[in-house]
Amino acid sequence: MNTLGKTLLLSSALLMGGCATTNAHNPDDPLEGFNRSMFEFNDTVDRVALKPAATAYHDHLPSFVQTGIGNFFGNIEDVWTMVNNFLQGKVESGANDFMRVAVNTVLGFGGVLDIASEAGLQKHKEDFGQTLGKWGVGSGPYVVLPLFGPSTVRDTAALPVDISGDLWSYTTPVDVRNTGAVIRLVDQRAALLNASGLLEDAALDRYSFVRSAYLQRRESMVHDGRNVDAPAPETEEQDAPVQSKPVGPQSDAAPVMPAAQAVAAATRAEKPKVAEGVDLANDRASPQLVSGTPANDPAL
């Protein structure tokens, strides 16, 4: 997936260069012509392949199995979140993430059970795009990447780093890694089925709606949910609790994640889903999106 991801990003950069003269109505979206084309392409891929697979997965796989799959990959994602929290200078949150991984890996059977959330260890979601934003790098124009979905110039530049930071991308043998990547992607899409339906019913212009939701969500994530114009609190960090899967392209690095992710995160916070017969809190819910995502499984 590393090679495929780099190829897609390079192709996107070349295409965007050719669309630089596109008339834009939004100053944050000078490549609107290109972006709308990619939005439609991603939406078609989702409608034809990903959504049907996610629907079958959701309808036929026992809920406790879905919960375990979401917890397992969420535990892997916590490692990269920990690294980015430390890079942002949020030592307390980084230590919390370390404890989450340790507890869930050892006591939760490799992360299948989310013991840490039940024990009160807060789940965070950080990626390298957020880290660059914390370091003062501007987001740049809005971009829709083929398969990866909604992004910005800053987050697109950070995406290869996020992919490299995903421990699942180093899994061997390759057939196990690829199978897991597909299951991970379908599981994330299944968690967004209700959000994608809301998007289709509510938005007159789905593209504009997703763009606005994504940009607002990413800005909020970079600033840990604080009002950008308001003075920062005196405390070391103010991360908002994450009760759901990551959202946005950088969130998981999985290809073809629809824009519903961004919408779900920007419009509502879904309650954690508890597996049947397992009295544990689960972090599964709204992830990186329905016409776009942030994306993310480098292992394909």
Secondary structure, 3 states (H helix, E strand, C coil): CHHHHHHHHHHHHHHHHHCCCCCCCCCCCCCHHHHHHHHHHHHHHHHHHHHHHHHHHHHHCCHHHHHHHHHHHHHHHHHHHHHHHHHCCCHHHHHHHHHHHHHHHHHCCCCCCCHHHHCCCCCCCCCHHHHHHHCCCCCCCEEEECCCEEEEHHHHHHHHHHHHCCHHHHCCCHHHHHHHHHHHHHHHHHCCHHHHHHHHHHCCCHHHHHHHHHHHHHHHHHCCCCCCCCCCCCCCCCCCCCCCCCCCHHHHCECCCCCHHHHHHHHCCCCCCCCCCCCCCCCCCCCCCCCCCCCECCCC
